[in-house]
Amino acid sequence: MNQPASSDPLLTGLLARIASHRPGADGQLITRAYQAAAHWHQGQTRMSGDAYLTHPVAVAAILAELDPDDQMLCAALLHDTVQYSGYTLAAMRQDFGAEIAGLVAAVMAVDGIAAEQVHAIGTDIAAALVGDRRALVIKLADRLHNTRTIRHLPRARQLDKSRQTRDVMVPLARTLGMDSIGAELESRAAATLSGRPGGTASGQLLAVAAAVLPPGARDRWRAEWLAELHYLPTRRERIMFAAQIVLGIGRLAAMLYQPAAAIRRAFGVVLAAAAVASGLVVGGWRAAIAVSAAILAVLAAVLWVLRCDDRTRRLAELIRAVRGHR
Amino acid sequence: MKRKPPRMTQATKMVLRAMLADPVADYYGLQLIKATTLPSGTLYPIMARLEQAGWVTSDWEDSVAHITEGRPPRRYYRFTDDGAEQASDALAGADRPAQRRRLDFGMPWPDLPGMSP
């Protein structure tokens, strides 16, 4: 594929994926469409907080595996530009030709088809309504990406979208013969419609665990753990993963807060305050020393526990060994 | 940041051995959890400790795949330039058989059956 050199990782990643499925694709044309999309979506963000451009790129990347032609890939990149910016279909026709502009118009028109119509009239007429069967394929790729990222929408909109996915998009996918996409749309829509609001239990556990960490580290660790959740197929594995992290969060927090220094400082302050206070209250230096010694003992025990990784395990082994030896 | 070497606990050694299987590869947290069978609550403090010691570095994955799949990017770990060497040196030293093993509270104790290194 003729790929112009680029340092934009999003573009190079997309072109690489397209090239691996369609080596004969027109890289120059696709790059132009990417740059137009990047221009018209500049400054816009998705509900997830990512740059909006990641969505048309994702749609084009999903489409890459569905045997698309160059026009479909460009239309995928441009499919939201007219709706969300000052770009017009007329200008797009100037820049990219009538076929691509027509495809984008058709994709925009698919939203207008209601559920009853799809059931009643079938795919061919639906395609005729929007002017191009290819637009239905692009729309399905668009819906698939939105469904995979639906968790960023407010709950009410999640439910609305999922119903529409179930009632319109899934039958559409089946009649087009796109079975794996239809199956994924169906299972994701069903999961959203039956799910609890407020996020998953494991996600909530991880958010709570991360809240214990120092402010600078919270976002990194929570994001890392939430990403790993996607690779745990069963609910039980996800809960175990999250619960174990909650149990170990004390040790991670201890490491990140660098407590040895902080505890020494805190210890010094507490010791001085306690000595002065007890001296004042009881009226003697003996009381001050006794209180200081008690605090010293408590802090030493806390430090010993915090710094031990498997000291307790070795202690347990030692006890077992001693009992066994007897 | 102080770069003192990480404490060579049993769990830490398991993680280092798993990573030394391919010292130049990237490892995700879940991969190491599966390879070592450690629980997640044990693994991540160890990775934080290895990062603090400068043996291991971590970064977000950089690919179109996570964008397409609508999932967040994962974090992967890999050895730093001399991290792998330091790790294998430390493993070699820690596995050195001891004539008499001293417990941390300082008392000499002869080898007892059932005590692992």
Interface residues (C-beta under 8 A of the other chain):
Chain A: P9 L10 G13 L14 A16 R17 D50 T54 V57 A58 A61 I62 H145 T147 R148 T149 R220 W221 A223 E224 W225 L226 A227 E228 H230 Y231 L232 M240 F241 Q244 I245 V246 L247 G248 I249 R251 L252 M255 L256 D309 D310 R311 R313 R314 E317 L318 R320 A321 V322 G324 H325
Chain B: R7 T9 Q10 A11 T12 Y28 G29 L30 P39 S40 G41 T42 Y44 P45 A48 R49 Q52 D62 S63 V64 H66 I67 T68 E69 G70 R71 P72 P73 R74 R75 L103 D104 L112 P113 G114 M115 S116
